[in-house]
Amino acid sequence: MTCDYGCGRTANVTLANGQQCCSTHYQQCPEARKAAREATLAVSVQLHGPIDERTEKRKARARVQSRRVTENRHKNASFPEGALCFYGCGKTARFPIIMA
């Protein structure tokens, strides 16, 4: 007997609804998982637009936020002119060390 959810595996369990399944729960069947993933993706695209556009928007927001954090970090850092490197190499420091 094969799984009634369409994966083609051997059915091991009869579920409460009378269908034969390869797993102890229908949501563990690979074909049922694939169908659920596709349905979720379709609803997501309807609500939020194509995934590529959302990804680009998210990356752009992350770049702006990163820039803001970096700018604020350097504004708030006290960095005296001619300070020597924190690591002891004897060179003049080019960037402030920020200890959070």
C-alpha positions as CSV (number, residue, x, y, z in Angstrom):
1,M,0.0,0.0,0.0
2,T,1.3,3.5,-0.9
3,C,0.9,6.8,0.9
4,D,-2.4,8.6,0.0
5,Y,-0.7,12.0,0.1
6,G,1.2,11.3,-3.2
7,C,4.9,10.8,-2.1
8,G,5.0,7.2,-3.4
9,R,6.4,5.7,-0.1
10,T,5.0,2.7,1.6
11,A,2.2,3.6,4.0
12,N,2.9,2.5,7.6
13,V,0.0,4.2,9.4
14,T,-3.7,4.6,8.9
15,L,-4.6,8.0,10.2
16,A,-7.9,9.0,12.0
17,N,-9.4,10.3,8.7
18,G,-8.9,6.8,7.2
19,Q,-6.0,7.8,4.8
20,Q,-2.9,5.8,4.6
21,C,0.3,7.7,5.4
22,C,4.1,7.0,5.3
23,S,4.5,9.0,8.5
24,T,2.9,9.1,11.9
25,H,1.4,12.5,11.1
26,Y,0.4,13.8,7.7
27,Q,2.5,16.9,8.0
28,Q,5.6,14.7,8.1
29,C,4.9,13.3,4.6
30,P,7.3,14.9,2.1
31,E,4.6,15.6,-0.5
32,A,2.2,17.1,2.1
33,R,5.1,19.4,3.3
34,K,5.8,20.4,-0.3
35,A,2.1,21.3,-0.8
36,A,2.0,23.3,2.4
37,R,5.2,25.2,1.6
38,E,3.9,26.1,-1.9
39,A,0.6,27.3,-0.4
40,T,2.3,29.4,2.2
41,L,4.6,30.9,-0.4
42,A,1.7,31.8,-2.7
43,V,-0.1,33.6,0.1
44,S,3.1,35.4,1.1
45,V,3.7,36.6,-2.5
46,Q,0.1,37.9,-2.7
47,L,0.4,39.8,0.6
48,H,4.0,41.1,0.4
49,G,5.1,40.9,-3.3
50,P,7.8,38.9,-5.0
51,I,10.5,37.5,-2.9
52,D,13.4,39.1,-4.9
53,E,11.9,42.6,-4.3
54,R,11.5,42.0,-0.6
55,T,15.0,40.7,-0.3
56,E,16.5,43.8,-2.0
57,K,14.4,46.1,0.2
58,R,15.6,44.3,3.3
59,K,19.2,44.4,2.2
60,A,18.9,48.2,1.5
61,R,17.4,48.8,5.0
62,A,20.3,46.8,6.6
63,R,22.9,48.8,4.7
64,V,21.4,52.1,5.8
65,Q,21.1,50.9,9.4
66,S,24.7,49.6,9.4
67,R,25.9,53.0,8.1
68,R,24.0,54.8,10.8
69,V,25.5,52.6,13.5
70,T,29.0,53.0,12.2
71,E,28.7,56.8,11.9
72,N,27.2,57.1,15.4
73,R,29.9,54.9,16.8
74,H,32.7,57.0,15.4
75,K,31.0,60.3,16.5
76,N,30.8,59.1,20.1
77,A,34.3,57.7,20.3
78,S,36.9,59.9,21.9
79,F,40.0,59.7,19.8
80,P,42.9,62.0,20.6
81,E,45.1,63.2,17.7
82,G,48.4,61.3,17.5
83,A,47.3,58.4,19.8
84,L,49.3,55.3,19.5
85,C,48.0,51.9,18.4
86,F,46.2,50.0,21.1
87,Y,48.0,46.8,20.3
88,G,51.4,48.1,21.1
89,C,53.0,48.2,17.6
90,G,54.2,51.8,18.1
91,K,52.4,53.2,15.0
92,T,49.9,56.0,15.1
93,A,46.3,54.8,15.4
94,R,44.0,55.3,12.5
95,F,40.8,54.2,14.0
96,P,39.4,54.5,17.6
97,I,38.9,51.4,19.7
98,I,35.4,51.3,20.9
99,M,34.7,49.1,23.9
100,A,31.0,48.6,24.4
